[in-house]
Amino acid sequence: MSNKQVIYREEVQLSLKETHMEVRTSSKRLKADKDSGTIAVKNLYLACDPYNFHLIKYSTKLGSPVPGYGVARVLESGHPNFKKGDLVWGVTGWEEYSLITAPETCFKIEHADVPLSYYTGLLGMPGMTAYAGFFEVCSPKKGETVFISSAAGAVGQLVGQFAKSLGCYVVGSAGSKDKVDLLKNKFGFDEAFNYKEEQDLDAALKRCFPEGIDIYFDNVGGKMLDAVLLNMKLYGRITVCGMISQYILEQHDGIHNLLNLLLKRVRMEGFVVSDHYHLYPKFLEMVLPQIKEGKIVYAEDIVDGLENGPAALIGVFSGRTVGKQVVAVSRE
């Protein structure tokens, strides 16, 4: 069959650029033979995540399709857990059709009464990241103060809403006035600021948290993390989810205020969402009713067509996107 693909064509050194990828059309037989343990799928939606950078740079061969999370429909199955017509989400290829050789890493979609694109974000990896990072790693309590960096992104917008539903005071940082307005007026954050307009991040945090921060959900690392360390409360918790400000730097920013971890007895912990995937049914049990009742608000930016995929992905790293960036390969 004819198969349009986004191919990894040029090795990434520091930052990911559109020129590292190209769109090609190939003719290839994709068949999931009986008992092969594989599934052949038609890709419907692809997620643009910071995680794509690591998948591309460290685990993708030149000439291969760009990998990433996506939503797909099973066309043919050689795996006992999947059948033709099943909807799944998991790691797939940036192409119209893929042969998934390890489908046990995919999740079968049982609830199709919500937009399927949600399984690239709210009901997929980013949603689970927000849930596990906040509830399991942060151990939040009602009334605590919570700060979230990159708060308008796919993960941050959900962490903020989870924290508000628990009765926390929530502040987020973002990189534009539009995103700040979104945080306060759509996602219900108590306060938000544009970090690009702040000359002194320490002063900005003291303005928003005069008594200090109980929980910091870190998506950016670098200078923001260093400023937060000066403003943590006694026995505060820092959850390290990502460090997008550092991914493309040749010389990473140094952290100078680590002494505060000791003096304020702060717990700082990194996590990887795949360690918490066993909680996915519990996550769905909590989130699905809130979606249907309109208690969770979610922002997506969907572009149509694989040919627009590379530009959409680069936009995640340049700060152009608002909410979850999705590429629609085939809308159903």
N, C-alpha and C positions, 0 to 999 in steps of 0.2 A: 504494500500500500504506500501511497504518497504520505510523507511524514515531515511536516515543517518542524525545525529544531533550532534552538539557540545553542550554539557551539562555543565551547571554551577554546579560543584560537590563539591567544598570546599570553605568555606567562605573566602573572601578577607579581610585581615587585613590592610596591607599597600600597597605594590606593587602587581600588578597582575602577576601571574606566570602561566606557562603552566599546572602545576599540579592542578590549580583551575578549569581546564576544562578537559573534556574527550569526545572522539568521541564514540557514540553509534549508533546502528541501531535498530529502533523500527518499529512495525507494528501498524498503526493507521488510523482510518477513518477520513479523512478531507473532509467535505462536507459543502458547502455554500448553505444552504436551501433558497428557494425563500422567499424574503422579510425579511430575517434574518439580513440584513445590514452588512453581512460579505462577504469576498472574499477568495477563495482558490487559492493559487498561487504556481507556480514552481519558485524557486529562481535561478537566473542566475549568479549574481555577488553580492558579499558582501564587504562592505567598512570596512577597519580597521582604526578607528578614535580614538583619545584620548577620545572622547565622550563615546566610548564603556565602558571605565572604570567606568564612573558615572552610566551608565545604568545597568551595572552588579552589582556594589557594592550597589546601593541604590534602585533599583527597580526590581531586579530579584530574584525569589525564587530558593533555591537549588533544583536541579533536573529538572530545566526548561532549554530550549534552550537559549543560549547566544543571546541577542538582538542586533540589529544594523541596520544601513542604508543599503539598498540593492536595486537591480534591479530585477524585477520579471515579469513573464507572468501570466495573469489571466487564471485559468483553469475552474473556476466556480464562478458565481457571484450571490449573494443575495442582491446586492446594486444597486440602479437605475442608478448610475453614471458610472458603470463599466460593461463590457461585456466580455465573453470568448474571449481570444486572445489579449486583451489589454495589453500593456506594462506599468508598473508603477515603480516609485521609492518612497521609504519611509522607515519607520522602519518596519523590518520584523524579522524573527528568523534565527539563524545560523543553517539551516537545508535544506534538499532538497526541502521539501514542507511545506508550512505554511498556517494556517488559520488566516487571518488578521481581527480582530474584530472591528477595527476602521479605515476602508479604507478611510474615509474622510480626514485623515491626509496624504494620499498618493497623489502623483502627477501623472497624466496620461502623458505618454511620447508620444508627438505628432510628434517629429522629430527623426526618426530612421535612418536617413542618415548619422549619426555620430556613432562612436563606442558606443555600449550600456554601456560599462564600464565607460564612461565619466559621466554617471548619478550617479555614486558613488562619484564623485569628482568635476571635472570642471563644469558640468551642474547640479550638485546636491547640497547637503548641504554645502560642502566646498566652492564651487564656489559662492553660495549665501552669505556665510559668508564673503568672500573676497570683494564681490561687496557692500554689505550693510555696512560692517565695514569701508571700505575705502571711498566710495562716500557719504554715508548717515551720518556716525558718524564723520569722519575726516574732511569733508567739504574741500577737497584739492583745491589748486590753482596752476596754471601753474608756474613753476620755483621754487617751494618750495622744501625743503630738506626732504627726507623721509627715515626713518630707520625701518627695519623689522627684528625681531628675528625669529628663526626657519624658515628662509626664503626659504629653499629648500623643505619644506613640502607642502601638498596639498593646503593650504590656502596661505602661504607666497609667493610661486612662482607666484600666480595669482595677489596678491596685488602689487608685484613688477612690473609686466607687465602693470597693470592698471595705476600705477603711471608713468611709462615711457611713456605710450601713451598720458598722460596728459602733458608731458613736465617737469616732476620733476627730481631732482637728487636723485638717489636711491642707498642705501647701505643695504646689508643684512648680517646677521650672521648665521653661520651653524657650524656643529660639525665635519667636516672632510675636507681634501683637495679636495677630489672628489666633494663634495657638493659645496665648494667655487668655483671651476672651472666651475661647472654647472651653478651657479648663474651668473657668468660673461660672460661665453662663449655661453650659450644656452638661458638663460632667459633675457639677456641684461642688467643686473644690472651694474651700473657705478663702483661699488666697492663692495667687500665682504671680510669677515675675518672669520677665524676659532677661535671661542671663547675659545676653549680648549687650544690653543697655546698662548693666551694673558694673561700675568701675571697681567696686569692692564687694566680692561675694560674701565675705565675712559680715560686713555691715548689712547686706541684704538679708542674710539669714537671721541676724540679730533683730532686724526690723520685723520679720515675720514670726520669729520664735523668741520673744524676749526672755522666756524662762527655759529655753533650750528644746532640744529634739529628743524624743524617746526612740523613734524608729526612722532610719534612713533607708529607703529602697533605692539602691544605686544602680543606675543604668549607664553612667558615663565615665566614672573614675576621674583621674586627673585633678585639676585645680578645684573642681567642685567638691570632690571627696576631701581634699585637704582643708577646705574651708568648713565643711561639715564637722570634721574632727574637733574643731575649736568650739562647736556649739552643741555637742551631745550632752544629754543629761546623764546623771549618775545611773549606772546599770542600763544604759541605752543599748540598742541593737542596730547593727548595720548589716543589711543583706546585700551581697554583691551579686547582681544579676547580669550585668554587662559593663563594658568599658569602651563604649563606642568612640569616645574622644581620643582613645589611644591606638585604635586598630591600625590607622594608616600613618602613624608617626614613626620616623626612623629612630628618633631619640625620645623615649617615653618620659612624660612628666614625672618628676620625683615627688614623693610624699614626705612632708616635713613635720607633720603634727601627730605622728603615731604615739608619742608619749601620752596623749590624752586617752588612748585605749587603756593604758595602765592606771592613770590617775583617776579616771572616771569609771573604771571597771566595765568598759564597753565590750560587748561581744560582737565581733565582725566575722561573718561567715559567707563563703561563696557556696553556690549550689548549681547543679545541672538538672534541668527539668526531667530528663529521662530517668533519673533516680526516683522520681515521684509518680511515674505513669500508672503505677498500681492504684493510685487514688482517683483515676479518671472517672469511674462510675460515681464516686462520692461527689466529685466536682460537678458532673452533669446534674446530679440530684439537687444540688444547691442552685446552679445557675439557670437551668432551663425554665423553671417556673418564674424566675425573676425576669427573664427575657420576655416571656409571654405576657407577663403582667406589666411590662413597660418600666420595671424598676431598674433595669440596667440599660444605659444609653451607650451606643456603639457607633463609632465613626469609621467609615471605609472610604478609600479612594481607589476606584476600580477603573483600570484602563483595558480596552478591548484589543486583542490580537497579540500573538507571540512577537510580532515584529516590533511592538512597542515595549516589550519586556525589559531589554537592557537599559533603556532610559529610565523606566520606572524603578528598577533596582538601584541605579546610581542615585536617584532622588532620595532614597532612604538615607544614604550617607551624607548627602549635601544638605539635608534638612528641608527639602522641598515638600515632602509629604505631610499630610495632616491625617492622623489616624492610621488605620491599617492599609498598606499599599497592596493591592491585589491585581493580578493579570488574569483577565477572563479569556480562556482559550476557546471554550465552547459553552455558551449559556444554555442550560436546560431548565 
